[in-house]
Amino acid sequence: MHLYQRLPIFVFEIEACENLKYITMAIRFNLDRNGQHLSLADWQRLPYEARETLASCVPGDEDFAARLEEIARTHLGQEVARSVDPAPTAWQDANALPPGLLRQCELADLLPPDVGNWGTLTPFRRYVLAKLSRRDTLNHCFVPAMLEFGLAQTQAEL
């Protein structure tokens, strides 16, 4: 069975995360939720089994922070850094589209989703889109995520 069939990995991130070389969105969510930071370099220094253990944690897993601390002490010989910047919370508002999402839609030539459709997304999916929308340049995963979540619509489709 493929890793993406066993772990919480979106279709748009399979290519990048199938071998766990990169940090999955579920892990990013759990890191931000717990105010923790793990660099990509530290992630890649972890043994594959440790990365798989962390990747198996579903978004919002209550045991994630403790597991990460134990794995970091065992395999990295250090405590997990605390996130300097608080996690963006615009995704938590189901009644308003985050400004970054609007900017990404414009960059991708997509219509912004209807606020009602935004509100029907799970909090984790709203987080993912907000996380992919935090920069002023088009994120290469933004359009695939919008497609996967059923939110991609262009002017031509109207």
ABEGO torsion letter per residue (X at the ends): XBAAAABBBBAAAAAAAAAGABBBAAAAAAAAAAGBBBBAAAAAABBAAAAAAAAABBBGBAAAAAAAAAAAAAAAGBBBBBBABBBBAAAABAABBBAAAAAAAAAAGBBBBBAAAAAABBAAAAAAAAAAAABABBBAAAAAAAAAAGABBBAAAX
